[in-house]
Amino acid sequence: MTTIGTSQEGADEQTIRQIALHAKMAGADVHHLGDAGYHGVAVPENIFAYSIAIRGKRHTFRRMAASPLR
């Protein structure tokens, strides 16, 4: 498990992408992004960038479009 929880969650998207790729190279299966980007919520753009770096666009868009009622 890797975590981003000590003020990096508000970093620019390129930094988040680099952190994500390094975590993937290290073999992390679980990724945790903290909530200090905005007050109590991680920055949505950084979650999106992290997801694309880890899983790719196809998987990220497919998961975003999936119904929560399945």
GUVEX-301619 format. One record per residue: residue number from 1; residue in one letter; x, y, z of N, C-alpha, C in turn. Coordinates in pm, 1 decimal. Layout:
BEGIN
{r NUM,a,{X,Y,Z},{X,Y,Z},{X,Y,Z}}
...
REM end
This chain:
BEGIN
{r 1,m,{84.1,-117.6,0.0},{0.0,0.0,0.0},{88.9,124.3,0.0}}
{r 2,t,{51.7,221.3,-81.1},{119.9,349.1,-80.4},{19.7,457.9,-42.5}}
{r 3,t,{70.2,562.5,17.7},{-18.1,672.4,57.6},{40.8,806.1,15.3}}
{r 4,i,{-48.9,898.3,-16.5},{-12.5,1038.0,-38.6},{-94.5,1111.9,65.6}}
{r 5,g,{-32.3,1154.9,171.1},{-110.4,1210.5,279.7},{-42.0,1319.5,359.6}}
{r 6,t,{65.3,1375.2,309.5},{133.7,1479.0,386.3},{154.0,1603.5,302.3}}
{r 7,s,{51.1,1649.6,236.8},{41.9,1771.0,156.3},{73.6,1750.8,8.7}}
{r 8,q,{113.2,1634.5,-35.4},{137.0,1613.6,-178.3},{8.0,1600.0,-257.4}}
{r 9,e,{-104.8,1572.0,-192.0},{-228.4,1553.5,-267.0},{-275.0,1681.2,-334.8}}
{r 10,g,{-222.6,1795.7,-297.5},{-255.7,1921.2,-362.4},{-152.7,1963.3,-466.1}}
{r 11,a,{-57.1,1875.5,-497.3},{49.5,1907.4,-593.3},{-6.0,1915.0,-735.6}}
{r 12,d,{76.4,1961.7,-828.8},{32.3,1968.7,-968.1},{18.2,1828.4,-1025.9}}
{r 13,e,{-53.5,1818.5,-1138.0},{-86.5,1687.8,-1195.7},{37.4,1608.8,-1238.9}}
{r 14,q,{139.7,1675.7,-1289.6},{261.5,1605.3,-1330.2},{329.5,1538.4,-1211.7}}
{r 15,t,{331.7,1603.4,-1097.9},{389.8,1545.1,-976.9},{309.0,1424.5,-932.4}}
{r 16,i,{177.0,1436.2,-936.3},{89.3,1324.9,-898.7},{111.9,1206.5,-991.8}}
{r 17,r,{124.6,1233.3,-1123.0},{151.6,1125.9,-1219.3},{282.6,1054.5,-1187.0}}
{r 18,q,{387.5,1131.5,-1153.7},{516.7,1071.5,-1120.2},{507.4,986.9,-994.1}}
{r 19,i,{436.3,1036.0,-893.8},{417.5,958.4,-770.7},{343.9,828.7,-801.8}}
{r 20,a,{240.0,836.9,-885.0},{162.1,718.5,-921.6},{247.8,616.4,-994.3}}
{r 21,l,{327.6,661.6,-1090.0},{412.1,569.2,-1165.8},{519.3,505.5,-1078.4}}
{r 22,h,{576.0,581.9,-986.6},{675.1,523.9,-894.9},{611.0,422.0,-801.5}}
{r 23,a,{490.3,448.9,-755.6},{420.1,353.6,-670.5},{389.9,225.1,-747.9}}
{r 24,k,{350.0,240.7,-874.3},{322.8,123.3,-957.7},{450.7,42.4,-982.0}}
{r 25,m,{562.0,112.3,-1009.1},{689.9,43.6,-1029.3},{735.1,-29.1,-903.0}}
{r 26,a,{699.2,25.0,-787.4},{736.4,-38.7,-660.6},{647.5,-159.3,-630.1}}
{r 27,g,{539.5,-177.4,-707.1},{454.1,-294.1,-689.7},{334.4,-272.8,-598.7}}
{r 28,a,{297.1,-149.6,-576.6},{182.8,-122.0,-487.9},{53.1,-171.5,-550.0}}
{r 29,d,{-28.8,-236.9,-467.9},{-160.4,-283.9,-510.7},{-271.5,-192.2,-461.8}}
{r 30,v,{-247.9,-121.3,-353.4},{-347.9,-32.1,-295.0},{-287.0,107.5,-288.6}}
{r 31,h,{-362.6,205.4,-337.0},{-315.1,343.2,-340.2},{-412.0,429.1,-259.6}}
{r 32,h,{-358.0,512.2,-172.3},{-440.7,599.3,-88.4},{-402.4,743.9,-113.7}}
{r 33,l,{-500.5,826.0,-152.5},{-479.2,969.6,-167.0},{-550.1,1037.6,-52.2}}
{r 34,g,{-477.4,1118.7,21.7},{-535.0,1188.0,136.6},{-633.9,1295.9,96.1}}
{r 35,d,{-687.3,1364.8,194.3},{-794.5,1461.4,169.8},{-754.0,1604.7,201.0}}
{r 36,a,{-626.8,1636.6,193.2},{-582.8,1771.7,226.3},{-576.2,1864.8,105.8}}
{r 37,g,{-614.1,1817.2,-13.6},{-611.3,1902.4,-131.8},{-705.9,2019.5,-117.7}}
{r 38,y,{-833.6,1991.4,-99.0},{-933.0,2090.5,-62.1},{-972.5,2053.4,80.2}}
{r 39,h,{-1050.2,2131.4,144.8},{-1085.9,2102.9,284.0},{-1169.6,1975.4,292.2}}
{r 40,g,{-1104.7,1865.2,322.7},{-1173.5,1737.7,341.1},{-1196.6,1656.7,215.8}}
{r 41,v,{-1149.6,1704.5,99.8},{-1170.6,1631.7,-26.3},{-1041.1,1637.2,-106.8}}
{r 42,a,{-1001.0,1523.8,-163.2},{-884.2,1523.5,-251.4},{-919.3,1597.7,-380.2}}
{r 43,v,{-822.2,1657.5,-443.6},{-844.7,1733.0,-567.7},{-889.8,1635.7,-677.0}}
{r 44,p,{-1010.5,1654.2,-733.7},{-1061.6,1559.4,-834.3},{-970.3,1544.4,-955.7}}
{r 45,e,{-907.7,1651.6,-999.9},{-817.3,1643.5,-1114.4},{-697.5,1553.6,-1084.7}}
{r 46,n,{-651.7,1554.1,-961.1},{-539.3,1469.0,-924.0},{-581.1,1322.4,-912.2}}
{r 47,i,{-700.9,1297.9,-865.7},{-751.4,1159.6,-862.8},{-760.3,1106.3,-1005.6}}
{r 48,f,{-811.0,1189.0,-1095.8},{-822.8,1152.4,-1236.4},{-685.0,1125.3,-1297.4}}
{r 49,a,{-588.9,1213.5,-1275.3},{-452.9,1195.8,-1328.6},{-387.8,1070.1,-1271.0}}
{r 50,y,{-408.0,1045.4,-1142.6},{-352.6,926.1,-1077.3},{-411.1,800.2,-1140.3}}
{r 51,s,{-542.1,800.4,-1160.6},{-609.1,684.3,-1218.9},{-560.3,656.1,-1360.1}}
{r 52,i,{-546.6,759.7,-1441.4},{-498.2,739.2,-1577.8},{-354.7,687.8,-1577.1}}
{r 53,a,{-271.2,737.4,-1487.8},{-132.2,690.9,-1480.0},{-124.7,543.7,-1439.6}}
{r 54,i,{-211.5,502.7,-1347.2},{-208.2,363.9,-1298.2},{-278.4,267.1,-1392.8}}
{r 55,r,{-398.2,302.1,-1438.3},{-482.0,207.7,-1512.3},{-495.7,236.6,-1660.7}}
{r 56,g,{-470.9,360.2,-1702.4},{-489.4,398.5,-1842.5},{-625.2,463.4,-1864.9}}
{r 57,k,{-638.8,529.7,-1981.1},{-761.5,602.6,-2010.9},{-882.1,510.9,-2027.4}}
{r 58,r,{-866.2,400.7,-2100.9},{-979.8,312.8,-2129.6},{-1044.6,262.4,-2001.7}}
{r 59,h,{-965.0,210.5,-1911.1},{-1019.4,157.5,-1785.9},{-1079.0,269.3,-1700.7}}
{r 60,t,{-1011.2,383.2,-1692.3},{-1059.6,494.9,-1610.8},{-1194.6,544.0,-1661.5}}
{r 61,f,{-1207.1,567.0,-1792.7},{-1333.9,615.1,-1846.7},{-1444.1,510.6,-1832.0}}
{r 62,r,{-1409.8,384.7,-1849.5},{-1509.8,277.7,-1833.9},{-1563.3,274.1,-1691.2}}
{r 63,r,{-1475.2,286.1,-1593.0},{-1517.6,285.3,-1452.6},{-1598.8,409.2,-1416.9}}
{r 64,m,{-1564.0,522.8,-1476.3},{-1639.0,646.1,-1450.0},{-1779.5,637.3,-1508.4}}
{r 65,a,{-1794.7,569.1,-1621.8},{-1924.2,561.0,-1689.0},{-2012.6,449.2,-1635.7}}
{r 66,a,{-1958.2,357.3,-1558.1},{-2034.7,243.0,-1508.0},{-2142.1,289.1,-1408.9}}
{r 67,s,{-2254.2,222.5,-1416.0},{-2365.6,254.4,-1325.3},{-2332.8,208.4,-1183.2}}
{r 68,p,{-2359.9,291.6,-1084.3},{-2339.0,248.7,-945.1},{-2447.3,152.0,-897.2}}
{r 69,l,{-2549.2,127.0,-980.4},{-2660.9,41.7,-941.2},{-2646.1,-101.5,-990.5}}
{r 70,r,{-2527.5,-139.1,-1038.7},{-2514.7,-275.5,-1091.0},{-2486.1,-373.1,-982.0}}
REM end
